[in-house]
Amino acid sequence: MNGAQDLGGMHGFGPVEPEPDEPVFHAAWERQSFALTLAMGFTGQWNIDASRHARESLPPAEYLSSSYYRIWARGLETLLLERGLVSEEELAGGKSLNNAGKIARILMAPDVQKVLAHGGPAERETNSKPVFAEGAHVRAINMNPAGHTRLPRYVRGKRGIVERIHGHHVFPDANARGDGECPRWLYSVRFEAGELWGPDGRSSDAVFVDLWESYLNAE
């Protein structure tokens, strides 16, 4: 979606300034936010793309003024409320006021390392062939979706070259909407800096973006 999270190529936000020796978590609540988000994702109440969409859907002013794990926490609250797993009163009070609904799957503490090591592979088998070969010239489509997408604004309508075919992967736009996985071919596309930024882009620079087949047209 065209939300505050899609900052690529936008002016006015200053340079990225990495924090030296940055810790994984800056406070105990961030660790808890991360753990709760992963644990609730394991229940199967939503998928990873729906989770990303929930975070992206925060009001722009709130999103831009929130820390990384604050955004995760607010996204989780949104998902819990939408599915009736908690009430506004329970969130405000920090405790359960009603009988909890049944959850199909629960991530138990002894299983955490095994589950995280396995991850959630998104590649799927297919009998279809990719439309684009490595070296193909393509142009990213120009769209302005209301829902989740992995097509950044700064490459829409821009020309690139397919550098690599990653395989057949879950399509996030459909998956976030609850329309199923709808897997499609996924490509790494190289965009020259001059194509993206005009004369201000250095000729030695390029950006590589992983894009699904339906995001691309032949050029």
C-alpha positions in Angstrom: 0.0 0.0 0.0 1.1 3.6 -0.4 1.8 4.1 3.3 4.3 5.8 5.5 6.5 2.7 5.5 7.4 3.0 1.8 10.2 5.6 2.3 12.5 4.6 -0.5 13.7 7.6 -2.5 11.7 10.1 -0.5 13.3 13.4 0.5 13.3 15.1 3.9 14.0 12.1 6.2 17.8 12.6 6.4 20.5 9.9 6.0 20.4 6.4 7.5 22.6 6.6 10.6 23.4 3.1 11.9 23.9 2.9 15.7 27.4 1.6 16.6 27.2 -1.8 18.3 23.5 -1.6 18.3 21.8 -4.2 20.6 19.1 -6.5 19.3 16.7 -5.0 21.8 16.9 -1.6 23.5 14.4 -2.5 26.3 12.8 -5.6 27.8 9.4 -4.7 26.3 10.9 -4.8 22.8 11.9 -8.4 23.4 8.4 -9.2 24.6 6.8 -7.5 21.6 9.0 -9.6 19.2 8.2 -12.8 21.1 4.5 -12.2 21.3 4.3 -11.4 17.5 6.1 -14.6 16.6 4.1 -16.7 19.0 0.7 -15.3 17.8 1.8 -15.8 14.2 2.4 -19.5 14.9 -1.3 -19.9 15.9 -2.3 -19.6 12.3 -4.8 -16.8 12.9 -3.1 -14.8 10.2 -0.1 -15.1 7.8 3.1 -13.1 7.6 1.8 -10.8 4.9 -1.3 -9.9 6.9 1.0 -9.1 9.8 3.0 -6.8 7.6 -0.1 -5.1 6.3 -1.3 -4.5 9.9 1.9 -2.7 10.7 1.7 -0.7 7.5 -1.8 0.4 8.2 -1.0 2.6 11.2 -1.7 6.3 10.6 1.3 7.9 9.0 2.0 10.3 11.9 1.9 7.4 14.4 4.1 5.2 12.1 6.8 7.8 11.6 7.0 8.8 15.2 7.1 5.2 16.5 10.1 3.0 17.2 10.5 -0.3 15.3 9.0 -2.6 18.0 6.4 -0.1 18.9 5.1 -0.5 15.3 5.2 -4.3 15.8 3.2 -4.0 19.0 0.6 -1.8 17.4 0.3 -4.1 14.4 -0.2 -7.1 16.8 -2.9 -5.2 18.7 -4.7 -4.5 15.4 -4.7 -8.2 14.4 -5.9 -9.3 17.8 -8.8 -6.8 17.8 -9.8 -7.6 14.2 -10.1 -11.3 15.0 -11.9 -10.8 18.3 -9.1 -12.4 20.4 -9.0 -9.4 22.7 -11.2 -6.4 23.5 -10.3 -2.7 23.7 -10.9 -2.9 27.5 -8.5 -5.9 27.8 -5.8 -4.1 25.9 -6.3 -1.0 28.0 -6.3 -2.9 31.3 -3.5 -5.4 30.4 -5.5 -8.4 31.6 -8.1 -10.9 30.4 -11.7 -10.0 31.2 -13.4 -12.8 29.2 -13.0 -16.5 28.5 -10.3 -16.9 25.9 -11.2 -18.4 22.5 -9.7 -21.6 21.3 -6.4 -21.4 19.5 -5.6 -24.2 17.0 -1.8 -24.1 17.6 0.3 -22.9 20.5 4.0 -22.4 20.3 5.5 -24.0 23.5 8.7 -22.7 24.9 10.7 -26.0 24.3 9.8 -25.8 20.6 10.8 -22.2 19.9 14.4 -22.9 18.7 13.2 -25.7 16.4 10.4 -23.6 14.9 12.6 -20.6 14.3 15.3 -22.7 12.7 12.8 -24.2 10.3 11.4 -20.8 9.4 8.5 -20.3 7.0 9.7 -21.2 3.5 7.7 -19.4 0.8 8.8 -21.2 -2.3 6.3 -23.5 -3.9 6.4 -26.2 -6.6 5.0 -25.5 -10.0 4.7 -26.9 -13.5 4.7 -23.4 -15.1 7.7 -21.7 -16.7 8.9 -18.2 -15.8 7.8 -15.5 -18.4 11.1 -13.6 -18.1 14.6 -15.1 -18.5 17.8 -13.7 -16.9 18.9 -10.7 -18.8 15.4 -9.8 -19.9 14.5 -6.1 -20.0 11.4 -5.3 -18.0 9.4 -2.4 -16.7 7.7 -2.4 -13.3 4.0 -1.6 -13.5 2.6 1.6 -12.1 -0.1 0.9 -9.5 -1.4 2.5 -6.3 -3.0 -0.4 -4.3 -5.0 0.1 -1.1 -3.8 -3.2 0.3 -0.4 -4.8 0.9 2.2 -5.0 -1.9 6.0 -5.6 -2.1 6.4 -3.3 -5.1 8.1 -0.1 -3.9 6.8 3.2 -5.2 10.3 4.3 -6.3 10.6 1.5 -8.9 7.0 1.8 -10.3 7.1 2.5 -14.0 10.9 2.2 -14.1 12.9 0.0 -16.4 15.2 -2.8 -15.2 17.0 -6.0 -16.1 16.2 -9.5 -14.6 19.4 -10.6 -12.9 18.2 -13.8 -11.2 15.2 -16.0 -11.0 14.5 -16.9 -7.4 11.8 -19.5 -8.0 8.0 -19.7 -7.5 7.0 -18.0 -4.3 3.8 -17.0 -2.3 2.4 -13.8 -3.7 2.2 -11.4 -0.7 -0.5 -9.1 -2.2 -3.0 -11.9 -2.4 -1.9 -13.6 0.8 -2.3 -10.5 2.9 -5.9 -10.1 1.6 -6.7 -13.7 2.6 -7.1 -14.8 -1.0 -4.7 -17.7 -0.7 -1.0 -18.0 -1.5 -1.4 -17.6 -5.3 2.3 -18.3 -5.9 4.1 -16.6 -8.8 7.6 -16.4 -10.2 10.0 -14.1 -8.3 12.9 -12.2 -9.9 15.8 -10.1 -8.8 15.6 -7.0 -11.0 18.5 -4.5 -11.4 17.6 -0.8 -11.7 20.3 1.6 -12.7 20.5 4.7 -10.4 20.0 7.0 -13.3 16.7 5.3 -14.2 15.5 5.7 -10.6 16.9 9.1 -9.6 17.5 10.8 -13.0 20.7 12.9 -13.4 21.3 12.8 -9.6 21.9 9.1 -9.7 25.5 8.0 -10.0 26.3 5.9 -13.0 28.2 3.4 -10.9 25.2 2.7 -8.6 22.3 0.3 -9.0 19.5 -1.1 -6.9 18.4 -4.7 -6.9 14.7 -5.4 -6.0 13.0 -8.7 -5.7 9.8 -8.5 -7.7 7.0 -10.9 -8.5 6.1 -11.6 -12.1 2.8 -9.8 -12.0 4.6 -6.6 -11.1 6.5 -6.7 -14.4 5.9 -6.1 -18.1 8.3 -6.9 -20.9 10.1 -3.8 -22.1 
